[in-house]
Amino acid sequence: MTQTKKFDFRIVQDKQVWAAEITRRMTARKTIVSKRKTGFATEAEATVWGEKELKSFLEKLMLRNERKAKQREERTEAAASKEQAADAWRDARDVADGESVDSGSFDEDSDDYASDESK
């Protein structure tokens, strides 16, 4: 199995003009162009732009990933604290109702449907 980079750049010549493309490997067989610039007079100019732009593209991507990871962590912590507060509220409600926390709220001997039979 070959190891390829997820992001890379390539240089393409179209007649007398060169173009540089920042590419992303979507699958093993499919590559997507994320950014493209045309109009370079030489291959060297296109290569310099491609290297510089790829570096800044990856830096922006890393910063974005860090931001998203921080937001995800905050969401997870908020959901956990909300669930913990809900559990504490449920436990307090059950104790206030006179039920034990371990017994649950299901009562097998309850005859709630008896009134329906009398009709």
N, C-alpha and C positions, 0 to 999 in steps of 0.2 A: 504494500500500500504506500503510495507516494505521499509525502508531506508537502503541502502547498500553503502559501500564505493566504489568509482570509482577505487581506487588502493588499493591493499592489498597484503599480502603474505600468502603462504600456504606451509606446510611441507608434503612431500610425502615419503613413505618408499618403496624402491624397493629391495626386498630380504634383504640383510644385510646392505645396503647402504641407507643413507637418502639424500633427495634433497630438496632444498628450491627454491620456485618460486615466482617471483613478478608478480602479476596478475592484469589485467585491465578488468573492467566490460564493455563490448562492448554494449550489449543490456541486457534486463531483463533475457534472457535465455542463453546468450553466454558470456563466459569469455575467454580472451586471455592471454597467458603467455608472458610477456614482457621481462623477464630476468630469467635465470635458472642456478643453480649451483648444481652439484652433487658431491658425494664423501665424505660426512660427516659421521663420525663414530657414532655420537649420534644425537638424536633429538634436544638436547640442543644446540649443535654447529650450526645446521641448523637454529634454531630459532634465535640465536644471529646474524648470517649472514643475515637472512631475515629482521630482524628489522633494522639493520644498513644500509643495502642496500636499503630498502624501503625509509628510511629517506633521504638518499643522492639522490635517484631517484626522489623523490618529490621536493627536493630543486633545482635540475637541471631543472626539469619541470617548476617550478615557475620562475626561471631566464629566461628560454627560452620564456615563455609566456610574461614576462615583455618586453623582447627584441622585440618580435613580435608586441606587442601592441604599443611600441614606433615607430617602423618602419611603422606600419599601420597609426598612427597619423601623422607622417611626410609625408607619401604619400597623405593622405587626405588633409593636409594643402597645399602641393605643387599643387595638382590638383585644389584646390579652388583658389589659387593665379593665376594659369595659366588660369583658366576660367574667373577670374576677369580681367586679362590683356587682354584676347581675347574680352571680352565684351567692355572694354574701347577702344580697337582698332576698333571694329565694329562701336561704337558710333562716334569715331573721323572720320572714313571713311565716314559714312553717312552724317555727318555735312559738311565735305569737299566736298562731291558730291552735296550739296545743298538740300538734302532731310532733312525733319525734322525727328527726332528720333522716334516720335510716329506714323508717317504715314506708316512706313515700306517700303519695296522695291517693293511691288506688286502694279501695276497700272492696274486697271480694264479697262480703256479706251485705253490701248495700243493696237495697231493694228500690232503686229509683224508678223502675218501670212498673211498679205495682199499681200506680194510679192509672196507667194506660189500660190495664186489664179490666178495670171496673166500668169502663165506658161501654 
